[in-house]
């Protein structure tokens, strides 16, 4: 292209491409860029590719309905989604909230899978926690407006049939991030989208001037709505915590919070910290006992770890709380070596969703009144899974077996106040007595780098406790692809260090991979696990000394 008009002008004439007037004096790369924009515009190429290769909703929804809809396939909604029927009852999935020019308001952006959504239509707004037949997370309202969202422009619509993407006005007051909107009163929800990343990096934010606190609360609310991956936590100690998928993601979130949602009000941001999880590594050495405050009730509990395969199955919803009990017991017995009786007597899974892979199992034989105390035991168990014994982080992969219970004959002496505290204490005692460990999150790190700079990648990973999984050369190029696992704890500033050690030639991409135990024993002074637990306890304002078994264990 450099001053070789004799070559490229005849070629362009044959391709019937006319050089734009504003580009006739250009040379080299700028000229090539304008010619390509004229000959193959990206918008046209992309649109043609979508038309030619992506199936239409009428075809795609027939085979996707099983993955989309959580209810039976033969009900009116299931049939409506499968047939992409505009006359069936409405089913719309809101996937995200888009901020509007009006302060504090959002368009609910989603796709119509069945039926037709119209302005002024009376609908049921079902949040992600809605359970069919219950009233929790359910609102019955009217759609204020339906709009077509065309890039930067908004156009009002009277109605929108299934197979299309639409924006709704007035729904943002009832949904936080996502949900299902329907007109059928027995409808189930559309499955909530699952993300391949997890909010494992956190910062605490606070205002410099106390008068700006309402502004911060509103800003955090809007940030949480606008970004589906951000997690906002208001801790008991008064901290406002923003959790994101990584250092860069958090940086963007804080920038949006400062510039868009706080309108320049000054805020303090702490250093990024990582969320750990607590687990156990072996079967408890003995049965742990705790007594109720009135000394009339006793719980005998043992603990054991849950296999990694089962933890994975719970997170992938192959094993879940609302599953048929017999079906779940069969799966656990066939695939994970459980006793079928134990599979049928799982009282509860953990809570919240990130701590779901914890179980409490009733192994008692012939004990009366167990159903009367079940709710109290489960309540205490859920509290314990939300805040572990060592640093009040979530539990993961722990199974607690209730071996025996001694109870007072009179119901008034075995209420929540008498059952919940000893249950929580005995769970903590069992954790301490079952080989406790702290789990840290790891990123899967995909690094593209020229062959001559690979040594810089290896030295950077060694400095940051990274473990190389595979190294692959790209055929026909001088590039090499290094896949490694990097602890999130070591990821702060990793990109800058990597660029420094490879003279800017390496390009890393990081995505959350899995959890693995921190090196060392929690109780061994100076070990990595011990140091991190103590620093988290100090940050959260807990007693700096570690909890001991004798703090929770009751002698018989």
C-alpha positions in Angstrom: 0.0 0.0 0.0 3.0 2.3 0.3 2.9 4.4 -2.9 2.2 1.3 -5.1 -0.9 2.7 -6.8 -0.2 0.7 -10.0 -0.7 -2.5 -8.0 -3.7 -1.7 -5.7 -5.8 0.6 -7.9 -6.5 -2.1 -10.6 -7.1 -4.7 -7.8 -9.7 -2.4 -6.2 -11.4 -1.8 -9.5 -11.8 -5.5 -10.1 -13.3 -5.9 -6.6 -15.5 -2.8 -7.4 -14.3 -1.0 -4.3 -14.1 2.8 -4.6 -11.5 4.6 -2.4 -13.4 7.2 -0.3 -12.7 10.8 -1.1 -11.3 11.6 2.4 -8.8 8.7 2.1 -7.3 9.4 -1.4 -4.2 11.1 0.1 -3.7 8.4 2.8 -0.7 6.0 2.6 0.1 2.6 4.2 -2.0 1.4 7.2 -4.6 4.3 7.3 -5.4 3.8 3.6 -5.7 0.0 4.1 -8.0 0.6 7.1 -10.4 2.9 5.1 -10.4 0.5 2.1 -11.3 -2.5 4.4 -14.1 -0.4 6.1 -15.5 0.3 2.7 -15.1 -3.2 1.3 -16.1 -5.3 4.3 -17.8 -3.2 7.0 -17.7 -5.0 10.4 -21.4 -4.3 11.1 -22.5 -5.9 7.8 -20.1 -8.9 8.1 -21.2 -9.6 11.7 -25.0 -9.2 10.9 -24.7 -11.5 7.9 -22.8 -14.1 10.0 -25.5 -14.0 12.7 -28.2 -14.4 10.1 -26.4 -17.3 8.4 -25.2 -19.3 11.4 -27.4 -18.6 14.4 -30.7 -20.5 14.6 -33.9 -18.4 14.8 -35.9 -18.5 18.1 -38.5 -20.8 16.6 -35.8 -23.4 15.9 -33.5 -22.8 18.9 -36.2 -22.7 21.7 -37.5 -26.2 20.7 -34.2 -27.8 21.9 -33.3 -25.2 24.5 -36.5 -25.2 26.5 -35.2 -28.0 28.8 -32.2 -25.9 29.8 -34.2 -22.7 30.1 -37.4 -23.5 32.0 -37.4 -25.0 35.5 -41.0 -26.2 35.4 -42.6 -29.2 33.6 -42.3 -29.2 29.9 -46.0 -30.0 29.3 -47.4 -27.0 31.1 -48.6 -23.9 29.0 -45.3 -22.0 29.6 -43.1 -25.0 28.7 -45.2 -25.5 25.5 -45.2 -21.8 24.7 -41.4 -21.5 25.0 -40.8 -24.7 22.9 -43.1 -23.4 20.1 -42.1 -19.7 20.4 -45.9 -19.0 20.5 -46.9 -15.4 20.7 -50.4 -16.3 21.8 -49.3 -18.5 24.8 -49.0 -17.0 28.3 -46.2 -14.5 28.7 -42.7 -15.7 30.0 -39.9 -13.1 29.9 -36.5 -13.4 31.5 -34.8 -10.2 32.8 -31.1 -10.7 32.5 -29.7 -7.3 33.6 -30.6 -3.8 34.6 -29.5 -0.9 32.3 -29.1 2.6 34.0 -31.3 5.4 32.5 -30.8 9.1 32.3 -33.2 9.5 35.2 -31.4 9.3 38.5 -31.8 5.9 40.3 -33.9 4.3 37.6 -33.2 1.3 35.3 -34.5 -0.4 32.3 -35.1 -4.1 32.9 -33.4 -5.6 29.9 -34.6 -9.1 28.9 -35.9 -11.6 26.3 -39.4 -12.7 25.7 -39.5 -16.5 25.4 -43.3 -17.0 25.2 -46.4 -14.9 24.7 -46.4 -11.1 24.1 -45.4 -8.3 26.6 -47.4 -5.1 26.3 -47.5 -1.6 28.0 -50.1 -1.6 30.8 -50.2 -5.5 31.0 -50.8 -7.0 34.5 -47.9 -9.4 35.3 -46.4 -11.5 38.0 -42.8 -10.5 38.7 -40.9 -13.5 40.1 -37.5 -12.9 41.7 -34.7 -15.6 41.8 -35.9 -16.8 45.3 -39.5 -17.3 44.2 -40.9 -20.8 44.9 -44.1 -21.9 43.1 -47.1 -21.7 45.4 -45.4 -19.3 47.9 -45.5 -15.5 48.1 -41.9 -14.8 48.8 -40.1 -12.7 46.1 -43.4 -12.3 44.1 -45.0 -9.1 43.0 -48.2 -8.5 41.0 -47.8 -5.2 39.0 -48.4 -3.6 35.7 -45.8 -2.9 33.0 -45.4 0.9 32.8 -43.8 0.9 29.3 -42.1 -1.4 26.8 -39.2 0.0 24.9 -36.9 -1.2 22.0 -33.3 -0.7 23.0 -31.3 0.1 19.8 -27.8 0.8 21.1 -27.8 4.4 22.4 -31.4 5.0 21.3 -34.7 4.0 23.0 -37.9 3.7 21.0 -41.3 3.1 22.6 -43.3 0.0 21.6 -47.0 -0.9 22.2 -46.1 -4.6 22.6 -43.3 -7.1 21.8 -43.9 -10.7 20.8 -41.7 -13.7 21.8 -38.3 -14.3 20.2 -37.3 -10.6 20.8 -35.2 -8.6 23.2 -37.0 -5.8 25.0 -36.6 -3.2 27.8 -39.2 -2.7 30.5 -39.9 0.5 32.6 -41.1 0.3 36.2 -39.8 -3.3 36.9 -36.5 -2.2 38.5 -38.2 -1.4 41.8 -39.1 -5.1 42.3 -36.1 -7.0 40.8 -32.4 -6.6 41.9 -30.5 -8.1 39.0 -32.6 -10.8 37.2 -35.9 -12.6 37.4 -38.9 -14.0 35.4 -42.0 -12.1 34.4 -45.1 -14.0 33.5 -48.9 -13.9 33.3 -49.5 -17.6 34.2 -50.2 -18.0 37.9 -48.6 -21.6 38.1 -45.5 -20.7 36.2 -42.0 -21.7 37.4 -38.9 -19.5 36.9 -36.5 -19.5 34.1 -33.2 -20.9 35.3 -30.9 -18.1 36.6 -27.8 -17.5 34.5 -24.7 -19.0 36.0 -21.3 -17.3 35.6 -17.9 -18.8 35.2 -16.4 -16.3 37.6 -16.9 -15.8 41.3 -16.7 -12.6 43.4 -13.6 -13.5 45.4 -11.7 -10.2 45.6 -13.2 -7.6 48.1 -12.6 -4.0 49.1 -14.3 -2.0 51.9 -15.6 1.4 50.9 -16.5 4.3 53.3 -17.3 8.0 52.9 -14.9 10.7 54.0 -17.8 13.0 55.1 -20.6 11.4 57.2 -23.2 13.6 55.4 -22.4 11.6 52.2 -23.5 8.2 53.7 -27.0 8.2 52.1 -25.3 8.9 48.8 -23.0 5.9 49.3 -25.9 3.6 50.2 -27.8 4.7 47.0 -24.6 4.4 44.9 -23.9 0.9 46.1 -27.5 -0.1 45.4 -27.3 1.2 41.8 -23.9 -0.4 41.3 -25.2 -3.8 42.5 -28.2 -3.5 40.0 -26.1 -2.5 37.0 -23.4 -5.2 37.3 -24.6 -8.8 37.6 -21.3 -10.0 39.0 -20.8 -7.5 41.8 -21.7 -8.5 45.3 -22.4 -5.8 47.9 -22.2 -6.9 51.6 -23.0 -4.8 54.6 -21.0 -6.5 57.4 -22.1 -6.6 61.1 -19.0 -4.5 61.9 -20.4 -1.6 59.8 -18.2 -2.1 56.7 -19.6 -1.7 53.2 -17.9 -4.4 51.1 -17.8 -4.5 47.3 -16.8 -8.0 46.0 -15.7 -8.5 42.4 -14.2 -11.1 40.1 -10.7 -9.7 40.1 -8.5 -6.7 40.7 -9.4 -5.1 37.3 -13.1 -5.7 37.7 -13.1 -4.1 41.2 -11.1 -1.1 39.8 -13.8 -0.5 37.2 -16.6 -0.9 39.8 -15.0 1.6 42.1 -14.4 4.0 39.2 -18.2 3.8 38.3 -19.1 4.2 42.0 -17.0 7.4 42.3 -17.8 9.1 39.0 -21.4 8.0 38.1 -23.1 7.1 41.3 -21.4 9.3 44.0 -21.1 12.3 41.7 -17.7 13.2 42.9 -18.3 12.8 46.7 -15.0 11.6 48.2 -14.8 7.9 49.4 -12.1 5.8 51.1 -11.3 2.4 49.5 -9.3 -0.2 51.5 -6.7 -2.5 49.9 -8.1 -5.5 48.1 -8.6 -8.6 50.2 -9.5 -12.2 49.3 -12.4 -14.2 50.6 -11.3 -17.6 52.0 -13.4 -20.6 52.9 -13.1 -23.0 55.8 -13.2 -26.8 55.6 -12.3 -30.1 57.4 -9.8 -32.7 56.0 -10.5 -35.8 58.0 -13.1 -37.7 60.1 -13.4 -36.3 63.6 -11.3 -38.3 66.2 -14.2 -38.6 68.7 -17.9 -37.8 69.2 -18.3 -34.1 70.2 -20.9 -33.2 72.8 -22.6 -30.0 73.8 -25.2 -29.2 76.4 -28.1 -26.7 76.3 -28.0 -23.8 78.8 -30.5 -25.6 81.1 -28.4 -28.8 81.0 -31.4 -30.9 80.0 -30.5 -31.4 76.3 -27.4 -32.8 74.7 -26.2 -33.2 71.1 -23.6 -35.8 70.0 -22.1 -34.9 66.6 -19.2 -36.2 64.4 -17.8 -34.6 61.3 -16.2 -35.8 58.0 -15.2 -34.1 54.8 -17.3 -34.3 51.6 -15.5 -35.5 48.5 -14.4 -32.9 45.9 -16.6 -34.7 43.3 -19.7 -34.3 45.5 -18.9 -30.7 46.2 -18.7 -30.1 42.5 -22.0 -31.9 41.9 -23.7 -29.7 44.5 -22.4 -26.5 42.9 -23.4 -27.8 39.4 -27.0 -28.5 40.8 -26.7 -32.3 40.1 -27.5 -32.7 43.8 -29.8 -30.0 45.2 -32.1 -29.4 48.2 -35.5 -29.6 46.5 -34.6 -32.9 44.7 -36.7 -36.0 45.3 -35.3 -37.6 48.5 -35.3 -41.2 47.1 -33.7 -40.1 43.8 -31.0 -38.1 45.7 -30.3 -41.0 48.1 -29.8 -43.3 45.0 -27.5 -40.9 43.3 -25.4 -40.5 46.5 -25.2 -44.3 47.1 -24.4 -45.1 43.4 -21.9 -42.4 42.6 -20.4 -41.2 45.9 -20.4 -44.3 48.2 -23.0 -43.0 50.7 -25.2 -45.2 52.9 -28.7 -45.0 51.4 -30.2 -44.3 54.8 -27.9 -41.3 55.3 -28.9 -40.0 51.8 -32.6 -40.0 52.8 -31.9 -38.3 56.1 -30.1 -35.1 55.0 -31.7 -32.4 57.0 -30.2 -29.4 55.2 -27.7 -28.0 52.8 -25.6 -25.0 53.6 -26.5 -21.3 53.0 -25.8 -19.0 51.1 -25.4 -20.6 47.6 -21.5 -20.4 47.8 -21.7 -22.4 51.0 -24.3 -24.9 49.8 -21.8 -27.8 49.7 -22.2 -28.5 53.4 -24.6 -31.1 54.9 -26.1 -32.0 58.2 -27.3 -35.6 58.4 -29.5 -37.3 61.0 -27.9 -40.7 62.0 -29.8 -41.2 65.2 -31.7 -44.4 65.8 -35.0 -44.4 67.7 -34.8 -40.9 69.2 -38.1 -39.3 70.0 -39.1 -35.7 69.2 -36.4 -35.2 66.5 -38.8 -33.5 64.1 -39.6 -30.9 66.9 -36.0 -29.8 67.1 -35.2 -30.1 63.4 -35.8 -26.5 62.5 -33.7 -25.2 65.4 -30.8 -27.5 64.5 -31.0 -26.5 60.9 -31.2 -22.8 61.8 -28.0 -23.1 63.9 -26.3 -25.1 61.1 -27.0 -22.4 58.5 -25.6 -19.7 60.8 -22.5 -21.8 61.3 -22.0 -22.4 57.5 -22.2 -18.6 56.9 -19.6 -17.8 59.5 -17.0 -20.5 60.3 -15.2 -20.9 63.6 -11.7 -19.5 62.5 -12.3 -16.3 60.6 -16.1 -16.1 60.0 -15.7 -17.1 56.4 -18.1 -19.5 54.5 -17.7 -23.2 55.1 -17.2 -25.6 52.2 -17.2 -29.4 52.0 -18.1 -30.2 55.6 -20.6 -33.0 56.7 -21.9 -33.1 60.2 -23.5 -36.3 61.5 -25.9 -36.2 64.5 -25.2 -39.4 66.3 -27.5 -39.1 69.3 -29.6 -36.5 71.1 -30.7 -36.5 74.7 -33.8 -34.3 75.2 -36.0 -33.1 78.0 -39.5 -34.7 77.9 -41.2 -31.4 78.3 -41.4 -29.3 75.0 -41.0 -26.0 76.8 -37.4 -27.0 77.8 -36.3 -27.8 74.3 -37.2 -24.6 72.4 -34.9 -22.6 70.0 -33.1 -20.9 72.9 -32.1 -24.3 74.3 -31.2 -26.1 71.0 -29.6 -23.5 68.7 -26.7 -22.4 70.9 -25.4 -25.9 71.7 -25.9 -27.0 68.0 -23.7 -24.1 66.8 -21.1 -24.8 69.5 -20.9 -28.5 68.7 -20.5 -27.8 65.0 -17.5 -25.5 65.8 -16.0 -28.1 68.2 -16.4 -30.7 65.4 -14.6 -28.5 62.9 -11.7 -27.9 65.3 -11.5 -31.7 66.0 -11.7 -32.8 62.3 -8.4 -31.5 60.7 -9.4 -27.9 60.0 -8.0 -26.2 56.9 -8.4 -22.8 55.1 -9.2 -22.8 51.4 -7.9 -20.1 49.1 -9.3 -19.3 45.6 -7.2 -19.8 42.5 -7.3 -18.2 39.1 -6.7 -20.1 35.9 -4.2 -17.9 34.2 -3.9 -18.1 30.4 -0.7 -16.3 29.2 0.2 -15.7 25.5 3.9 -14.9 25.1 6.6 -15.1 22.4 9.0 -18.1 22.8 12.0 -15.9 23.7 10.2 -14.4 26.7 8.8 -17.7 28.3 11.6 -17.7 31.0 10.2 -14.3 32.3 6.7 -16.0 32.6 8.1 -18.9 34.6 10.1 -16.7 37.0 7.0 -14.4 37.6 4.9 -17.5 38.4 7.5 -18.9 40.7 7.6 -15.5 42.6 3.8 -15.6 43.0 3.3 -19.3 44.0 1.9 -20.1 40.5 1.9 -23.7 39.2 2.3 -24.2 35.4 -0.2 -26.8 34.1 0.6 -26.8 30.3 2.8 -25.1 27.8 1.7 -25.2 24.2 3.3 -23.8 21.1 1.0 -22.3 18.5 1.7 -23.9 15.2 2.9 -21.4 12.5 3.5 -18.6 15.0 6.4 -17.6 17.3 3.9 -17.5 20.2 3.5 -19.9 23.1 0.5 -20.4 25.4 1.2 -21.1 29.1 -1.7 -22.2 31.3 -1.1 -22.0 35.0 -3.0 -21.8 38.3 -2.3 -18.6 40.4 -3.6 -17.9 43.9 -5.9 -14.9 44.0 -4.0 -13.8 47.1 -0.9 -13.4 44.8 -2.7 -11.8 41.9 -2.6 -8.2 43.0 0.0 -6.4 40.8 0.7 -9.7 38.9 0.0 -8.2 35.5 2.5 -5.3 36.0 5.2 -7.7 37.3 4.7 -10.0 34.3 4.9 -7.2 31.8 8.1 -6.0 33.6 9.7 -9.4 33.5 8.8 -10.0 29.8 9.4 -6.5 28.5 5.6 -6.1 27.9 5.4 -9.1 25.6 3.1 -11.3 27.7 -0.7 -11.0 27.7 -2.4 -12.7 30.7 -6.1 -13.6 31.0 -7.4 -14.7 34.4 -10.6 -16.5 35.4 -11.7 -18.0 38.7 -10.9 -21.8 38.7 -11.3 -23.5 42.1 -10.4 -23.5 45.8 -7.4 -25.3 47.3 -6.1 -25.6 50.9 -3.6 -23.0 52.1 -0.2 -24.5 53.1 0.4 -25.4 56.8 -1.7 -26.2 59.8 -4.0 -23.5 61.1 -2.6 -23.9 64.7 1.0 -24.0 63.6 2.5 -20.6 64.4 4.1 -18.9 61.4 2.5 -21.2 58.8 0.7 -19.5 55.8 -2.7 -20.7 57.0 -2.1 -19.4 60.5 -0.8 -16.0 59.4 -3.8 -15.5 57.0 -6.3 -16.5 59.6 -4.9 -14.1 62.2 -4.8 -11.2 59.7 -8.5 -11.9 58.7 -9.5 -12.0 62.4 -7.7 -8.8 63.1 -9.4 -7.1 60.1 -12.8 -8.2 61.2 -12.3 -7.1 64.8 -12.3 -10.6 66.3 -10.2 -11.8 69.1 -6.6 -12.2 67.7 -6.0 -15.5 69.5 -7.4 -18.6 67.7 -10.5 -20.5 69.1 -9.6 -23.6 71.1 -11.5 -26.9 71.3 -12.1 -26.4 75.0 -14.1 -23.2 74.2 -16.9 -25.2 72.6 -16.6 -28.8 74.0 -18.8 -29.7 76.9 -17.7 -32.5 79.3 -20.4 -35.1 80.0 
